[in-house]
Amino acid sequence: MPTMIISMTTALVLIDLMPRIIALPVAPHSGQQVLERCGRLAKAFRANDHPVVLVRVERPNVSEQPPGSDFADGLVQPDDIVVVKRTIGAFHNTDLHDQLQSRGVNTLVLAGLVTTMGVESTARAASDYGYELEFVADAMSGLAAEEHKFTIEKIFPRFGKVQNTDAYDH
């Protein structure tokens, strides 16, 4: 697996790493495995002064969010960009694009939960905005292993590079 050299304009975007979503029966990687790998990615990006974006979802039009709707403990660090979305993707009706543009970001590395929902929806919108995309296949998981496999083998390569966490550990 080739190691990627992260440019100064690359940001890590981690989708829906919330206890209630981490606990879902996802595959082929458990939510806990995805969280651990995303933590490794975030550490590597922060160590190289690259932006880390953490995205979580809130259900619209409810007075109280379900238990487990915040980020996983210890995930958010002081300099991270935090985005709260109310749709599947992270760009619609959020300031994500503006936050990225203000930092000169043109490449996004995507990971999180779940592959065919939040990650894919965010990737498609990011592509529409003109971002270069990279996907960390072992730092995301789907509602079914077959969905995940199909998406990382057939869909994501049409939008960008697909790699594993080890490509970013440097």
RODO-2510 file (C-alpha; in nm, 4 decimals, decimal comma):
residues 170
     n   res          X          Y          Z
     1     m     0,0000     0,0000     0,0000
     2     p     0,1598     0,3332    -0,1011
     3     t     0,2082     0,5947     0,1661
     4     m     0,0358     0,9237     0,0946
     5     i     0,2143     1,2521     0,1446
     6     i    -0,0434     1,4816     0,2950
     7     s    -0,0353     1,8272     0,1390
     8     m    -0,0772     2,1439     0,3444
     9     t    -0,4292     2,1708     0,2100
    10     t    -0,5544     1,8337     0,3321
    11     a    -0,8116     1,7915     0,6092
    12     l    -0,9374     1,4794     0,7832
    13     v    -1,3177     1,4572     0,8032
    14     l    -1,4570     1,2068     1,0531
    15     i    -1,8271     1,1301     1,0256
    16     d    -2,0735     1,0408     1,3039
    17     l    -1,8395     0,8961     1,5651
    18     m    -2,1108     0,9071     1,8285
    19     p    -2,1732     0,6344     2,0890
    20     r    -2,5209     0,5521     1,9542
    21     i    -2,3827     0,5018     1,6022
    22     i    -2,0593     0,3313     1,7119
    23     a    -2,2804     0,0767     1,8936
    24     l    -2,4686    -0,0210     1,5757
    25     p    -2,3991    -0,3689     1,4328
    26     v    -2,1788    -0,2430     1,1484
    27     a    -1,9511    -0,4528     0,9281
    28     p    -1,6886    -0,5508     0,8247
    29     h    -1,5223    -0,3475     1,1030
    30     s    -1,6849    -0,2928     1,4409
    31     g    -1,7740     0,0575     1,5470
    32     q    -1,5038     0,0342     1,8123
    33     q    -1,2417    -0,0622     1,5506
    34     v    -1,3504     0,2309     1,3329
    35     l    -1,3281     0,4668     1,6312
    36     e    -0,9776     0,3435     1,7181
    37     r    -0,8536     0,3831     1,3601
    38     c    -1,0137     0,7268     1,3300
    39     g    -0,8387     0,8232     1,6528
    40     r    -0,5059     0,7178     1,5013
    41     l    -0,5795     0,9204     1,1894
    42     a    -0,6750     1,2273     1,3915
    43     k    -0,3550     1,2003     1,5955
    44     a    -0,1434     1,1806     1,2782
    45     f    -0,3201     1,4766     1,1170
    46     r    -0,2935     1,6916     1,4308
    47     a     0,0764     1,6050     1,4664
    48     n     0,1299     1,7407     1,1143
    49     d    -0,0823     2,0547     1,1748
    50     h    -0,3574     1,9471     0,9368
    51     p    -0,7192     2,0265     1,0185
    52     v    -0,9356     1,7602     1,1777
    53     v    -1,3101     1,7952     1,1216
    54     l    -1,5538     1,6073     1,3432
    55     v    -1,9096     1,5803     1,2179
    56     r    -2,2075     1,4569     1,4163
    57     v    -2,5758     1,4419     1,3383
    58     e    -2,8677     1,5851     1,5309
    59     r    -3,2228     1,4871     1,4558
    60     p    -3,4190     1,7912     1,3417
    61     n    -3,7412     1,9043     1,5068
    62     v    -3,6969     1,7163     1,8342
    63     s    -3,6627     1,8766     2,1759
    64     e    -3,3985     1,6305     2,2952
    65     q    -3,1438     1,4185     2,1091
    66     p    -3,1279     1,0428     2,1793
    67     p    -2,8719     0,9221     2,4354
    68     g    -2,5273     0,8793     2,2805
    69     s    -2,5652     1,1694     2,0384
    70     d    -2,2476     1,3529     2,1350
    71     f    -1,8997     1,2618     2,0102
    72     a    -1,7182     0,9616     2,1535
    73     d    -1,5251     1,0517     2,4684
    74     g    -1,1869     1,2125     2,4086
    75     l    -1,2326     1,2453     2,0339
    76     v    -1,2652     1,6244     2,0008
    77     q    -0,9549     1,8337     2,0656
    78     p    -0,9453     2,2137     2,1119
    79     d    -0,8310     2,3071     1,7585
    80     d    -1,0670     2,0698     1,5772
    81     i    -1,3494     2,1915     1,3553
    82     v    -1,6836     2,0675     1,4850
    83     v    -1,9828     2,0444     1,2515
    84     v    -2,3363     1,9514     1,3513
    85     k    -2,5468     1,8316     1,0593
    86     r    -2,9173     1,7635     1,0415
    87     t    -2,9129     1,5636     0,7188
    88     i    -2,7162     1,2620     0,6001
    89     g    -2,4273     1,4581     0,4493
    90     a    -2,2010     1,7072     0,6265
    91     f    -2,2257     1,9956     0,3782
    92     h    -2,5993     2,0709     0,3499
    93     n    -2,6973     2,3697     0,5679
    94     t    -2,3688     2,3676     0,7630
    95     d    -2,0623     2,5917     0,7533
    96     l    -1,8287     2,3044     0,6609
    97     h    -1,7394     2,4358     0,3158
    98     d    -1,6695     2,7850     0,4543
    99     q    -1,4568     2,6420     0,7364
   100     l    -1,2511     2,4402     0,4881
   101     q    -1,2141     2,7258     0,2417
   102     s    -1,0960     2,9644     0,5132
   103     r    -0,8107     2,7197     0,5798
   104     g    -0,7227     2,6696     0,2122
   105     v    -0,8274     2,3044     0,2144
   106     n    -0,8702     2,1360    -0,1230
   107     t    -0,8298     1,7678    -0,0290
   108     l    -1,0451     1,5720     0,2148
   109     v    -0,9611     1,2389     0,3750
   110     l    -1,2901     1,0765     0,4773
   111     a    -1,3596     0,8150     0,7436
   112     g    -1,6265     0,7305     1,0004
   113     l    -1,9734     0,5810     1,0114
   114     v    -2,1466     0,4612     0,8078
   115     t    -1,9856     0,4034     0,4708
   116     t    -2,2986     0,4154     0,2547
   117     m    -2,4734     0,6918     0,4464
   118     g    -2,2881     0,9809     0,6105
   119     v    -1,9508     0,9104     0,4517
   120     e    -2,0797     0,8595     0,0976
   121     s    -2,3239     1,1501     0,1126
   122     t    -2,0497     1,3823     0,2377
   123     a    -1,8130     1,2557    -0,0333
   124     r    -2,0603     1,3207    -0,3129
   125     a    -2,1233     1,6772    -0,1943
   126     a    -1,7497     1,7342    -0,1468
   127     s    -1,6932     1,6232    -0,5044
   128     d    -1,9582     1,8693    -0,6199
   129     y    -1,7631     2,1442    -0,4401
   130     g    -1,4456     2,0376    -0,6220
   131     y    -1,2518     1,8774    -0,3368
   132     e    -1,0000     1,6031    -0,4074
   133     l    -1,1002     1,2972    -0,2079
   134     e    -0,9307     1,0125    -0,0260
   135     f    -1,1130     0,7351     0,1615
   136     v    -0,9783     0,5316     0,4516
   137     a    -1,1474     0,1965     0,3913
   138     d    -1,0575     0,0320     0,7224
   139     a    -1,1613     0,3412     0,9220
   140     m    -1,5232     0,3174     0,8117
   141     s    -1,7851     0,0478     0,8118
   142     g    -2,1293    -0,0166     0,6677
   143     l    -2,4640    -0,1405     0,7868
   144     a    -2,3703    -0,4587     0,5979
   145     a    -2,0256    -0,5841     0,4955
   146     e    -2,1421    -0,6263     0,1344
   147     e    -2,2528    -0,2603     0,1128
   148     h    -1,9197    -0,1431     0,2501
   149     k    -1,7202    -0,3654     0,0147
   150     f    -1,9171    -0,2601    -0,2912
   151     t    -1,8836     0,1084    -0,2046
   152     i    -1,5104     0,1047    -0,1373
   153     e    -1,4370    -0,1129    -0,4422
   154     k    -1,6816     0,0286    -0,6985
   155     i    -1,8079     0,3740    -0,5924
   156     f    -1,5303     0,5490    -0,4000
   157     p    -1,2566     0,4838    -0,6612
   158     r    -1,4642     0,6941    -0,9024
   159     f    -1,4324     0,9895    -0,6648
   160     g    -1,0784     0,9502    -0,5303
   161     k    -0,8146     0,7264    -0,3753
   162     v    -0,9025     0,4410    -0,1414
   163     q    -0,6433     0,3454     0,1194
   164     n    -0,6104     0,2086     0,4714
   165     t    -0,5142     0,3727     0,8004
   166     d    -0,1516     0,2573     0,7691
   167     a    -0,1021     0,4912     0,4711
   168     y    -0,1350     0,7890     0,7073
   169     d     0,0799     0,6663     0,9963
   170     h     0,3968     0,8654     0,9417
***
